[in-house]
Amino acid sequence: MLTAAAVIAASYAIGSVPVAWLVARLRGGVDLRRVGSGNTGASNLFQTVSKKLVVPVGMAQVGQGLAGIVIARAVGEPASVQVACGIAAVAAYNWSPWLGLQGGRGVGPAIGYLTALTTFDALPVFIAVALLGVPAGASPLSVAAALLVTPVAAYAGGEPRAVVAGCGIVAMLVLVKRVLGNEPPVPDAARPGVYVTRLLYDRDIRDREAWVRRRAGG
């Protein structure tokens, strides 16, 4: 019991480190919460600070979701504890205690969860569905759909119930954070429609370029 609590706590601590935010601060003194989309993940780093750093930072964020699960597995903890580690990492990433409970969207750590626990079923389905939106410039929508199908894919792949349930919880954590964001909707965005727009497009308005320019310029 103590070991399980320890590895879950370690996973939370690993997930809570705002990697992209730290890189942006070190690279150019930029607070990602104040520019671009306002989230502290690799996508906002890519848009506002450095395109070159997005790959290593993205890989680090995937590792944040993966690390606690690997540790739990190494010390012999069951699937339920491994799942709890993944969930803890995503929650800590989305609502980092180091940033006043602000953070990223959790997609990177979610991919880490899928990599560790659903390598041959839900992960490939997630990747395939997520990529469908790229040619049409609708990645936020396809990523949301990909997250929602992961529990079905995990179930179809014969994963343990805990893993299937964990896929659903991780998807909800990512989508809830997408809707809530790091701050209230911008003044010119209508409510409650803005929350639907956030869910579908991961921003307060549909026009992506106008959104990034508006926020980046203050």
C-alpha positions as CSV (number, residue, x, y, z in Angstrom):
1,M,0.0,0.0,0.0
2,L,2.8,2.4,0.9
3,T,4.7,1.5,-2.3
4,A,1.5,2.2,-4.4
5,A,1.0,5.6,-2.7
6,A,4.7,6.4,-3.3
7,V,4.7,5.7,-7.0
8,I,1.4,7.5,-7.5
9,A,2.9,10.5,-5.7
10,A,6.1,10.3,-7.7
11,S,4.1,10.2,-10.9
12,Y,2.1,13.3,-9.8
13,A,5.4,15.1,-9.1
14,I,6.9,14.2,-12.4
15,G,3.7,15.3,-14.3
16,S,3.5,18.6,-12.4
17,V,6.8,19.9,-13.9
18,P,5.8,22.6,-16.5
19,V,8.5,21.6,-19.0
20,A,7.4,23.8,-21.9
21,W,6.8,26.8,-19.6
22,L,10.3,26.4,-18.1
23,V,11.9,26.1,-21.5
24,A,10.1,29.3,-22.7
25,R,11.2,31.2,-19.6
26,L,14.8,30.1,-20.1
27,R,14.8,30.6,-23.8
28,G,13.4,34.1,-23.9
29,G,11.8,35.1,-20.6
30,V,8.4,34.2,-22.0
31,D,5.5,33.2,-19.9
32,L,3.4,30.9,-22.1
33,R,0.3,31.7,-20.1
34,R,0.5,35.2,-21.4
35,V,1.0,34.6,-25.1
36,G,-0.5,32.6,-28.0
37,S,-3.2,30.2,-26.9
38,G,-2.3,30.7,-23.2
39,N,-1.6,27.0,-22.5
40,T,1.7,25.8,-21.2
41,G,2.2,22.9,-23.6
42,A,4.5,22.2,-26.5
43,S,2.0,23.5,-29.1
44,N,2.0,27.0,-27.6
45,L,5.8,26.8,-27.4
46,F,5.9,26.0,-31.1
47,Q,3.6,28.9,-32.0
48,T,5.2,31.6,-29.9
49,V,8.8,30.8,-28.9
50,S,10.6,28.1,-30.9
51,K,9.6,25.5,-33.5
52,K,12.9,23.7,-33.0
53,L,12.2,22.9,-29.4
54,V,8.8,21.4,-29.9
55,V,10.1,17.8,-30.5
56,P,12.3,17.4,-27.5
57,V,9.7,19.2,-25.3
58,G,6.9,17.1,-26.7
59,M,8.9,13.9,-26.0
60,A,9.6,15.0,-22.5
61,Q,5.8,15.6,-21.9
62,V,5.1,12.1,-23.3
63,G,7.7,10.8,-20.8
64,Q,5.9,12.6,-18.0
65,G,2.9,10.4,-18.5
66,L,5.0,7.3,-19.1
67,A,7.5,7.5,-16.2
68,G,5.3,6.8,-13.3
69,I,3.7,3.8,-15.0
70,V,7.1,2.4,-15.8
71,I,8.2,2.8,-12.2
72,A,5.0,1.2,-10.9
73,R,5.5,-1.8,-13.3
74,A,9.2,-2.1,-12.3
75,V,8.3,-2.5,-8.6
76,G,5.5,-5.0,-9.3
77,E,2.4,-2.9,-8.9
78,P,-0.8,-4.1,-10.6
79,A,-2.5,-2.5,-13.6
80,S,-4.8,-0.5,-11.3
81,V,-1.9,1.3,-9.7
82,Q,-0.2,1.8,-13.1
83,V,-3.4,3.4,-14.3
84,A,-3.6,5.7,-11.2
85,C,0.0,6.8,-11.9
86,G,-0.9,7.8,-15.5
87,I,-4.0,9.7,-14.3
88,A,-2.1,11.5,-11.6
89,A,0.5,12.6,-14.1
90,V,-2.1,14.0,-16.5
91,A,-3.9,15.8,-13.7
92,A,-0.7,17.3,-12.4
93,Y,0.3,18.4,-15.8
94,N,-3.1,20.1,-16.5
95,W,-3.3,21.8,-13.1
96,S,0.3,22.2,-12.1
97,P,0.8,23.3,-8.4
98,W,3.8,25.2,-9.5
99,L,1.7,27.5,-11.8
100,G,-1.2,28.2,-9.6
101,L,-3.1,25.2,-10.9
102,Q,-2.7,26.3,-14.5
103,G,-1.0,24.2,-17.1
104,G,-1.3,22.5,-20.5
105,R,-4.0,20.4,-22.1
106,G,-2.5,17.0,-21.2
107,V,-2.2,15.5,-24.6
108,G,1.5,14.7,-24.2
109,P,1.1,12.9,-20.9
110,A,-2.0,11.2,-22.3
111,I,0.1,9.8,-25.1
112,G,2.5,8.6,-22.5
113,Y,-0.3,6.8,-20.8
114,L,-1.4,5.1,-24.0
115,T,2.2,4.2,-24.9
116,A,2.8,2.5,-21.6
117,L,-0.6,0.6,-21.3
118,T,-2.2,0.3,-24.7
119,T,0.8,0.0,-27.1
120,F,-0.8,-2.3,-29.6
121,D,-4.5,-1.3,-29.5
122,A,-5.7,2.1,-28.3
123,L,-2.4,3.9,-29.1
124,P,-2.4,3.1,-32.9
125,V,-6.1,4.0,-33.1
126,F,-5.5,7.3,-31.3
127,I,-2.7,8.2,-33.7
128,A,-4.7,7.2,-36.8
129,V,-7.8,9.2,-35.8
130,A,-5.8,12.2,-34.6
131,L,-4.0,12.4,-37.9
132,L,-7.2,12.5,-39.9
133,G,-7.7,16.2,-39.1
134,V,-4.2,17.3,-40.1
135,P,-4.9,17.8,-43.9
136,A,-8.0,19.8,-43.1
137,G,-6.4,21.9,-40.4
138,A,-8.8,20.4,-37.9
139,S,-6.3,18.8,-35.5
140,P,-8.1,19.9,-32.3
141,L,-11.3,18.2,-33.4
142,S,-9.6,15.0,-34.5
143,V,-7.5,14.8,-31.3
144,A,-10.7,15.1,-29.3
145,A,-12.3,12.3,-31.3
146,A,-9.2,10.2,-31.0
147,L,-9.2,10.5,-27.2
148,L,-12.9,9.5,-27.0
149,V,-12.3,6.3,-29.0
150,T,-9.4,5.1,-26.9
151,P,-11.6,3.4,-24.3
152,V,-13.4,1.5,-27.0
153,A,-10.1,0.5,-28.7
154,A,-8.7,-0.6,-25.4
155,Y,-11.7,-2.7,-24.6
156,A,-11.7,-4.2,-28.1
157,G,-8.0,-5.0,-27.6
158,G,-8.8,-7.0,-24.4
159,E,-7.1,-4.6,-22.0
160,P,-7.9,-4.9,-18.3
161,R,-10.9,-3.0,-17.1
162,A,-8.7,-0.6,-15.1
163,V,-6.8,0.3,-18.3
164,V,-10.1,0.8,-20.2
165,A,-11.5,3.0,-17.5
166,G,-8.2,4.9,-17.3
167,C,-8.4,5.7,-21.0
168,G,-11.8,7.3,-20.4
169,I,-10.6,9.3,-17.4
170,V,-7.6,10.5,-19.2
171,A,-9.7,11.6,-22.1
172,M,-12.0,13.5,-19.8
173,L,-9.1,15.2,-18.0
174,V,-7.8,16.5,-21.4
175,L,-11.2,17.6,-22.7
176,V,-12.2,19.3,-19.4
177,K,-9.0,21.2,-19.3
178,R,-9.5,22.2,-22.9
179,V,-12.9,23.7,-22.0
180,L,-11.8,25.4,-18.8
181,G,-8.6,26.7,-20.2
182,N,-6.2,28.7,-18.0
183,E,-8.4,31.8,-17.7
184,P,-12.0,33.1,-18.4
185,P,-13.1,33.5,-22.0
186,V,-12.0,36.6,-23.8
187,P,-14.5,39.5,-23.5
188,D,-15.7,39.3,-27.1
189,A,-16.4,35.6,-27.1
190,A,-20.0,34.8,-26.4
191,R,-21.0,32.4,-23.6
192,P,-21.9,29.6,-23.4
193,G,-20.9,29.1,-27.0
194,V,-17.3,29.8,-26.2
195,Y,-17.0,26.5,-24.2
196,V,-18.3,24.6,-27.2
197,T,-15.8,26.4,-29.4
198,R,-13.0,25.5,-27.0
199,L,-14.0,21.9,-27.0
200,L,-14.1,21.6,-30.8
201,Y,-11.3,24.0,-31.7
202,D,-9.2,24.4,-28.6
203,R,-9.6,28.2,-28.6
204,D,-12.2,30.9,-27.8
205,I,-12.9,31.8,-31.4
206,R,-13.0,29.7,-34.6
207,D,-10.4,31.8,-36.5
208,R,-7.1,30.2,-35.4
209,E,-4.8,32.9,-36.9
210,A,-6.8,35.7,-35.4
211,W,-6.8,34.0,-32.0
212,V,-3.0,33.5,-31.9
213,R,-2.3,37.0,-33.1
214,R,-4.8,38.6,-30.7
215,R,-3.5,36.8,-27.7
216,A,0.1,37.2,-28.6
217,G,-0.3,40.9,-29.1
218,G,-2.1,41.3,-25.8
